Each structure stands twice: as structure tokens, then as C-alpha cells.
């Protein structure tokens, strides 16, 4: 899924900034072929790649059989990661997605 990056926020995540952020949020991460990869809690696989200064592509695979407390912790960390990576809160990301859907851009 494509996520918008807030204007002026790109310097925070360029270079190894995105990897450092992932390590802060999830404990470990590595870069493979220009993509950030990791697994944590209920996330069995996460791959993130910065497409340009305004967009990032993130794909995830989840373990739906994980314990509820593991799922809750994973979601909490995921939301923190997305907010710090994109510069948008979950509410702002939701509004942007709704607008794109309404405009037929999804």
C-alpha cells in the first residue's frame, strides 16, 4: 500500500533514517535491496520502500493467530512507526485515504 509522506518530512527518513526508526519501534530491521524488512509480534513480514520524497510503499503479512496481547502491542507499535515514518497521524492517514478513494485514485 502506498502511504503519503508529509511535505518536508522526507529528511527524517532518508538514508538510514527509516531503518533507525524501525529499530526504535520494533527492535530490529535490516535493509535488503533498497527495502526495509523486518518481522515483529503479529507482523510476520514487513517490507517498506521509499518511492520518492512524497510516497512510501509498505506491505505487511500478519499472523492472525497471534495472542490478543501480541496483536495489541503490534498494532500500537505499527501506528507509532507509521506516524513517525510518514509524518501523518492515523486520523490524517485515514482522511487522505478516503479522499483518494473518493477521487478514484486508489
N, C-alpha and C positions, 0 to 999 in steps of 0.2 A: 504494500500500500504506500502511496506517495503521501508525504507529510510536508507541508509548507514550513519554511524556516523564516522566523520573524526578520524583517529588514534590519540590517546592522548586527544581527546575532551570529552570523557566519564565523567571524574571527574567534568566537568562543569554542567552536568545534572543529575548525580546520586543523590540518596536520594531525597530530596525535591527540588533539583535544577531545574528540569523540570517544576514543579508546580510554582516556583518563576518566572521563565522565562515566563510562560503562563500568570501569573498575570500581569507582566510588559507589555506584548504585548496586552492582551485582557481585562484586568481589573479584572477578576475573573476566578477561576478554582478550581476544587476540585479533590481529589483522591478517587476513588471508586474501591475496589477490585484490587488494583495494577495498575489501569488505570487512567490516567489524563482525566477528562471530563470537557467540557465547551461548551458554546454557545455564539456567539458574532456576531452582524451585520447580514450578509448574511449566516453565518455558524449557522445552526440550531442545529447541534450536531457534536462535535469533540471528538474522543477518541484516546488517544496515550498511547502506552505501550513500554517501553524499553525491547527488547528481549534479548540483550546481549551487550557487550561493543562496538560492531560494527554495530548494527542494531536496528531500532525502527520501530514499526508498527503504522501507523496513518490512521484512517478512518474518513471521513467527510461526512456530509449531508448538502447540500446548499439550500437556498431559492432563486430560480431563479427569483422570482417575486419581489425581493428587489429592492429598488430605485437604479439607477445607481451610485449615490454618495456613498451610503451604500456599494454597491458591490466593488467600487474602494477602499474605506477605508479598507474593509475587506481583499481584496487581498494584499494591501500594508502591513498590519499587519501580514497576513499569511506568506508572503515571509520573513519578518523580523524574525518571530518566527522560521520558518524552517531553516533559515541560522544560527540563534543563537543556535538552538537545535541540528543540525547536524554538524555544522562547515563548511558546503559547501554552496557556493553561488548558486543562481538559475541556472546560466550558468554551474557550475560544476555538480550540480544535474542532469541537462539535459544531459550532456555528459555521465555521469555514467549510466543513464537510457538507452541511445542509445546504449552504449557498451553492457549492459546486454541483450537488445533486439537482437542485432546483434549476440551475443554469444548464444542465445536461453535460457537465464537464467530467463526470465520473465514468 
